[in-house]
Amino acid sequence: MLKPDASISRIDGDTPNLRLFALLEIIAKRDSPFTLQAIVDEIVSNARAAALAIITGYNGTNTVPTADDYSNAGLTGVDATNLAA
């Protein structure tokens, strides 16, 4: 059983690791595959929306989209070799 920790109790943590620990914390508290799927769907949806916001919001002076952003947005074929092209 996971030990509760206030630093990982948010599902929208600042890093993927925090989100993963938050998900594990929720799983430990709830034992339902339907609940788990809804949580996973929400995390994927939030990651996709955040990645799309970075990609579409790029104007040359703000956060530069990475290959991971394109992957998180569900776009394939973008990697470090063709990202700058």
C-alpha positions in Angstrom: 0.0 0.0 0.0 1.3 3.4 -0.9 1.9 5.8 1.9 0.0 9.1 1.5 2.2 12.0 0.7 0.8 15.6 0.3 3.4 16.3 -2.4 2.0 13.7 -4.8 -1.7 14.1 -4.1 -2.5 16.2 -7.1 -3.4 14.5 -10.4 -2.1 17.5 -12.3 1.4 17.4 -10.9 4.1 19.5 -12.4 6.0 16.5 -13.8 5.1 13.2 -15.4 6.6 11.5 -12.3 4.3 13.4 -10.0 1.3 12.5 -12.1 2.4 8.8 -12.1 2.7 8.8 -8.3 -0.7 10.6 -8.0 -2.2 7.9 -10.2 -0.7 5.2 -8.1 -2.0 6.9 -4.9 -5.5 6.9 -6.4 -5.3 3.3 -7.4 -4.3 2.3 -3.9 -7.4 4.1 -2.6 -9.8 2.8 -5.2 -10.0 -0.7 -6.4 -12.1 -0.4 -9.6 -11.0 -1.0 -13.2 -13.6 1.4 -14.4 -12.3 4.1 -12.1 -8.7 3.4 -13.2 -9.7 3.7 -16.9 -11.4 7.0 -16.3 -8.3 8.3 -14.4 -5.9 7.1 -17.2 -8.2 8.6 -19.8 -8.2 12.0 -18.0 -4.4 11.9 -17.7 -3.9 11.1 -21.4 -6.5 13.8 -22.3 -4.7 16.4 -20.2 -1.3 15.5 -21.5 -2.6 15.7 -25.1 -4.2 19.1 -24.5 -1.1 20.5 -22.8 1.1 19.3 -25.7 -1.3 20.7 -28.3 -1.3 24.0 -26.5 2.5 24.1 -26.6 2.6 23.2 -30.3 -0.1 25.6 -31.5 0.9 28.4 -29.2 4.5 28.4 -30.3 5.4 31.8 -31.8 9.2 31.7 -31.9 9.7 33.4 -28.5 8.0 31.0 -26.1 8.4 27.3 -25.2 9.8 25.4 -28.1 7.8 22.2 -28.8 9.8 19.0 -28.3 9.5 15.6 -30.0 7.8 14.5 -26.8 5.2 17.2 -27.2 4.4 15.9 -30.7 4.2 12.4 -29.4 2.0 13.4 -26.4 -0.3 15.2 -28.9 -0.7 11.9 -30.8 1.4 12.9 -33.8 3.9 10.4 -35.1 7.0 10.7 -37.2 8.5 13.7 -35.3 11.9 13.1 -33.7 15.1 15.0 -32.8 16.4 14.6 -36.4 13.5 16.2 -38.2 12.2 18.5 -35.4 14.2 21.5 -36.5 13.5 21.1 -40.2 
